[in-house]
């Protein structure tokens, strides 16, 4: 299949496919006489694997490591477990950060009583301007 067909079949952008080839994640395909790339089933499966890993927000370096394990199935699975544990740690750290961000936004939102008024009397805008001046605000109280 041509690159456009591979892109359509996997939901991966053509430029991303080329990037993966350049980075060594996806092997270079054979080429037709006209120079077009000719992808086959193993390319489709490998690209789908990469896409799935990326959907799990795994960094490309980790995807490359996982592909190494796929290419050498005799390796120890504990290394794969460690890689997934590292990703879990990153996700948990982001979740913690996102919960803190949510709390800050809720505190900022509480500055508005829901009434329609002009910008000069908007509690949210007043807090954001105060923060821009280095002052405490609802979402970043003085420590």
Secondary structure, DSSP 8 states (H G I E B T S, - for coil): --HHHHHHHHT--HHHHHHHHHTTSS---EE-TTS-EE--HHHHHHHHHHHHHHHTT--HHHHHHHHHHHH-TTS-THHHHHHHHHHHHHHHHHHHHHHHHHHHHHHHHTT--S----GGG-HHHHHHHHHHTT---SSS---
